[in-house]
Amino acid sequence: MFRFSLQPVLEHRKAIEEKRQGELSQVVQIIRRREDEIATLVAKRKIECESALREPSGPIGSAYRSLLGDWIEWANEDIDRIEKEITVLNFEADRRRTLLAEAAKASMTLEKLQEKEEAEYREEEKKEEQKLFDELALREFAINRQAAKVSGRRKGMHDEG
């Protein structure tokens, strides 16, 4: 039975690769959540602006517009802050993609080595099997030859007698 000599190393590399994949997935999920936050703020900002256009003018309308202006300013600042955070997260995601690619490359190298070792093992196994078959065939030939000689001697004895 084939046993890869570096199986513990391969398993360790695979564990590292899975860990790197998980780390990348976490960052990508955070990026998506932040992008969703921006989309929500932009949608709310649009709705509020459209609503302000429908509000009547007057003391309540101007107070509402003033509060709305403050809220829009806050929303824009929040969007800017989140966009900066996304930029940082994208750099982190790129770094983690690089780490994942390196881990995958290390695993792939060991997997190719495993395939090569297994192919060599199978080839050696075939050679041993063929050697055994050849040996069995030679023995059978020798037995048949011996049996033929014995049979020939007996036949010769019967002819003489």
LUMTI-553169 format. One record per atom (N, C-alpha, C, O): x, y negated, z negated; residue in three letters. Coordinates in steps of 0.1 Angstrom, whole numbers, plus 5000, padded with zeros to 4 digits. Layout:
BEGIN
XYZALA/...
//
This chain:
BEGIN
500850125000MET/500050005000MET/500949885000MET/501949874993MET/500549785008PHE/501349665010PHE/501149574998PHE/500049544993PHE/502249514993ARG/502249414982ARG/503149304986ARG/504349334988ARG/502649184988PHE/503449074992PHE/504449034981PHE/503949014969PHE/505649024984SER/506649004973SER/506448864967SER/506848844955SER/505948764974LEU/505748634968LEU/504348604965LEU/503848484965LEU/503548704962GLN/502048684960GLN/501848594948GLN/500948504950GLN/502548604937PRO/502248504926PRO/502548354931PRO/501848264926PRO/503548344939VAL/503948204944VAL/502748154953VAL/502348044952VAL/502348244962LEU/501248214971LEU/499948174963LEU/499348074966LEU/499648254953GLU/498448224945GLU/498648084938GLU/497648004937GLU/499848054933HIS/500047924927HIS/499947814937HIS/499347714934HIS/500447834949ARG/500347734959ARG/498847704963ARG/498447594965ARG/498147814964LYS/496647804967LYS/495947724956LYS/495047644959LYS/496347754944ALA/495747684932ALA/496047534933ALA/495147454931ALA/497247504937ILE/497647364938ILE/496847294950ILE/496347184949ILE/496747374961GLU/495947324972GLU/494447294968GLU/493947184972GLU/493847384961GLU/492447364957GLU/492347244947GLU/491447164948GLU/493347234938LYS/493347114929LYS/493446984937LYS/492746894934LYS/494346984947ARG/494546864955ARG/493246834963ARG/492846714964ARG/492546934968GLN/491246914975GLN/490246854966GLN/489546764969GLN/490246904953GLY/489246854943GLY/489546704940GLY/488646624939GLY/490846674939GLU/491246534936GLU/490846444947GLU/490246334945GLU/491046484959LEU/490646404971LEU/489146384971LEU/488646284974LEU/488346494969SER/486946494969SER/486346394959SER/485446314961SER/487046384947GLN/486646294937GLN/486746144941GLN/485846064940GLN/487846114947VAL/488145984952VAL/487145944963VAL/486545834964VAL/486846044972VAL/485946014984VAL/484545994978VAL/483845904983VAL/484146064968GLN/482846044962GLN/482745904956GLN/481745844957GLN/483745864949ILE/483745734943ILE/483645624954ILE/482845534952ILE/484345644965ILE/484345544976ILE/482845544981ILE/482345434983ILE/482245654983ARG/480845654988ARG/479945584978ARG/479045514983ARG/480145614965ARG/479245544956ARG/479345394956ARG/478445314956ARG/480645354958ARG/480945204958ARG/480345144971ARG/479745034971ARG/480445224982GLU/479845174995GLU/478345164993GLU/477645074999GLU/477745264986ASP/476245254984ASP/475945134975ASP/474845074978ASP/476745104966GLU/476444984957GLU/476444864966GLU/475644774964GLU/477444854975ILE/477444734984ILE/476244724993ILE/475644624994ILE/475844844998ALA/474644845007ALA/473444804999ALA/472544735004ALA/473344844987THR/472144804978THR/472144664975THR/471144594976THR/473344604972LEU/473444464969LEU/473144384982LEU/472344274981LEU/473644424993VAL/473344355006VAL/471844355009VAL/471244255013VAL/471244475007ALA/469744485010ALA/468944395000ALA/468044325004ALA/469344394987LYS/468644314977LYS/468844164981LYS/467844084980LYS/470044134985ARG/470343994988ARG/469443945000ARG/468843835000ARG/469344035010LYS/468444005021LYS/467043985017LYS/466343895022LYS/466544075009ILE/465144075005ILE/464843944997ILE/463843874999ILE/465743914988GLU/465643794979GLU/465643664988GLU/464843574986GLU/466543664998CYS/466543545006CYS/465343525015CYS/464843415016CYS/464743635020GLU/463543635027GLU/462343595018GLU/461543515022GLU/462443635006SER/461343604996SER/461443454993SER/460443384992SER/462643394992ALA/462843254989ALA/462243165000ALA/461743064997ALA/462343215012LEU/461843135023LEU/460343135023LEU/459743035028LEU/459743235017ARG/458243235016ARG/457743155004ARG/456543125003ARG/458543124994GLU/458143064982GLU/457842914985GLU/458442844993GLU/456742864979PRO/456442724981PRO/457442634974PRO/458142664965PRO/457542514979SER/458442414973SER/457742354961SER/456542384959SER/458542284953GLY/457942234941GLY/458842264929GLY/459942324931GLY/458442234917PRO/459342254905PRO/459742404903PRO/460842444901PRO/458742494904ILE/458942634902ILE/459742694914ILE/460742764912ILE/459442654926GLY/460142694938GLY/461642654938GLY/462442724941GLY/461842524933SER/463242484933SER/464042554922SER/465242584923SER/463342574910ALA/464042654899ALA/464342794904ALA/465442844901ALA/463442854911TYR/463642994916TYR/464742994926TYR/465643084926TYR/464842894935ARG/465842884945ARG/467242864938ARG/468242924942ARG/467242784927SER/468542764920SER/468942894914SER/470142934915SER/468042964907LEU/468443094901LEU/468843194912LEU/469743274910LEU/468143194923LEU/468443284934LEU/469843254939LEU/470543344943LEU/470143124940GLY/471443084945GLY/472543134936GLY/473543184941GLY/472343124923ASP/473243184913ASP/473443334915ASP/474543384915ASP/472243394916TRP/472243544918TRP/473043584931TRP/473743684931TRP/472743514942ILE/473443544954ILE/474943524953ILE/475743604958ILE/475343414946GLU/476743394944GLU/477343514936GLU/478443564939GLU/476643554925TRP/477143664917TRP/477143794926TRP/478143864925TRP/476143814934ALA/476143934943ALA/477243934953ALA/477944034955ALA/477543814959ASN/478643804968ASN/480043834961ASN/480843904966ASN/480143784949GLU/481343804941GLU/481543954938GLU/482544014938GLU/480344014934ASP/480344164931ASP/480744244944ASP/481444344943ASP/480144204955ILE/480444274968ILE/481944254971ILE/482644354975ILE/482544134969ASP/483944114971ASP/484744204962ASP/485744264966ASP/484344214949ARG/485144294939ARG/485044444943ARG/486044514943ARG/483844484947ILE/483744624951ILE/484544654964ILE/485144764965ILE/484544564973GLU/485244584986GLU/486744594983GLU/487444684989GLU/487244514974LYS/488644524970LYS/488944664963LYS/489944724965LYS/488044704955GLU/488144834948GLU/488144944958GLU/488945044957GLU/487344934969ILE/487245034979ILE/488645034987ILE/489045144990ILE/489144924989THR/490444914996THR/491544994988THR/492245074993THR/491544974975VAL/492545044966VAL/492245194966VAL/493145274967VAL/490945224966LEU/490545364966LEU/490845434979LEU/491245554979LEU/490745364990ASN/491145415003ASN/492645445004ASN/493045545009ASN/493445364998PHE/494945384997PHE/495145514988PHE/495945604992PHE/494445524977GLU/494545644969GLU/494045764976GLU/494645874975GLU/492945754984ALA/492545874992ALA/493545915002ALA/493746035004ALA/494145815009ASP/495245845018ASP/496445925012ASP/496946015017ASP/496745875000ARG/497845934992ARG/497446084989ARG/498346174990ARG/496246094984ARG/495846234981ARG/495646324993ARG/495846444992ARG/495346265004ARG/495246345017ARG/496646395020ARG/496846515025ARG/497646305018THR/499046345021THR/499446465012THR/500046555016THR/499146444999LEU/499446554989LEU/498746684993LEU/499346794992LEU/497446674997LEU/496746795001LEU/497346855014LEU/497546975014LEU/497746775023ALA/498446825035ALA/499746895032ALA/500047005038ALA/500446845023GLU/501746905019GLU/501447035012GLU/502147135014GLU/500447045003ALA/500047164996ALA/499647265006ALA/499947385005ALA/498847225016ALA/498347325026ALA/499447375034ALA/499447495038ALA/500347285037LYS/501547335045LYS/502347435038LYS/502847535044LYS/502547415025ALA/503347505017ALA/502547645016ALA/503247745017ALA/501247635014SER/500447765014SER/500547835028SER/500747955028SER/500447755038MET/500447815052MET/501747885055MET/501847985061MET/502847815050THR/504147875052THR/504248015045THR/504748115051THR/503748025033LEU/503748145026LEU/502848245032LEU/503148365032LEU/501648205037GLU/500748295044GLU/501348355056GLU/501148475059GLU/502048275064LYS/502748325076LYS/503848425072LYS/503948525079LYS/504548395061LEU/505548495056LEU/504948625052LEU/505448725054LEU/503748605045GLN/503048725041GLN/502648815053GLN/502748935053GLN/502048745063GLU/501648815076GLU/502848885082GLU/502748995087GLU/503948815082LYS/505148875088LYS/505648995080LYS/505949105086LYS/505648985067GLU/506049095058GLU/505049215060GLU/505549335060GLU/503849185061GLU/502849285062GLU/502949355076GLU/502849485076GLU/503249285086ALA/503449345099ALA/504649435099ALA/504649545105ALA/505749385093GLU/506949475092GLU/506649595084GLU/507149705087GLU/505849585073TYR/505549695065TYR/504649795073TYR/504949915073TYR/503749745080ARG/502849835089ARG/503749905100ARG/503550025102ARG/504649835105GLU/505549895116GLU/506350005109GLU/506550105115GLU/506949975098GLU/507750075091GLU/506850195087GLU/507350315088GLU/505650165083GLU/504750275080GLU/504450365092GLU/504350485091GLU/504250305104LYS/504050375116LYS/505250455120LYS/505050575124LYS/506450405118LYS/507650475121LYS/507750605112LYS/508050715117LYS/507450585099GLU/507550695090GLU/506450805093GLU/506750925093GLU/505250755097GLU/504250845101GLU/504650925114GLU/504451045114GLU/505150855123GLN/505650915136GLN/506751015133GLN/506751125139GLN/507650985124LYS/508751075120LYS/508151195114LYS/508651305117LYS/507151185105LEU/506451295099LEU/505851385110LEU/505951505109LEU/505151325119PHE/504451395130PHE/505451475138PHE/505251585142PHE/506651405141ASP/507651475149ASP/508251595142ASP/508451695148ASP/508451575129GLU/508951685121GLU/507951795120GLU/508351915121GLU/506751765119LEU/505651875119LEU/505651945132LEU/505552065133LEU/505751875143ALA/505751925156ALA/506952015158ALA/506852125164ALA/508151975153LEU/509352055155LEU/509152185146LEU/509552295151LEU/508652175135ARG/508452295126ARG/507452395133ARG/507652515134ARG/506352335139GLU/505452425145GLU/506052485158GLU/505852605160GLU/506852415165PHE/507552465176PHE/508452585172PHE/508552685178PHE/509252555161ALA/510152655156ALA/509352785152ALA/509852895154ALA/508252765145ILE/507452875140ILE/506952955152ILE/506953075152ILE/506452885162ASN/505852945174ASN/506953025181ASN/506753125187ASN/508152965182ARG/509253025189ARG/509753155181ARG/509953255187ARG/509753135168GLN/510153255160GLN/509053365162GLN/509453485163GLN/507853325162ALA/506753425163ALA/506853485177ALA/506553605178ALA/507153415187ALA/507353465201ALA/508453565201ALA/508353665208ALA/509553535195LYS/510753635194LYS/510353765187LYS/510653875192LYS/509653745176VAL/509253865168VAL/508253945177VAL/508354065177VAL/507353875183SER/506353945192SER/507054005203SER/506654115207SER/508053945209GLY/508754005220GLY/509554125216GLY/509554225223GLY/510154125204ARG/510854245199ARG/509854355197ARG/510154475200ARG/508754325191ARG/507754435189ARG/507254485202ARG/507054615203ARG/507054405212LYS/506654455225LYS/507654545231LYS/507354645237LYS/508954505229GLY/510054585234GLY/510054715227GLY/510454815233GLY/509854725215MET/509854845207MET/508654935211MET/508855055212MET/507554875214HIS/506454955219HIS/506755015233HIS/506255125236HIS/507354945241ASP/507654985254ASP/508655105254ASP/508655195262ASP/509555105244GLU/510555205243GLU/509955335237GLU/510455445240GLU/509055315229GLY/508555425221GLY/507455505228GLY/506955605222GLY/
//
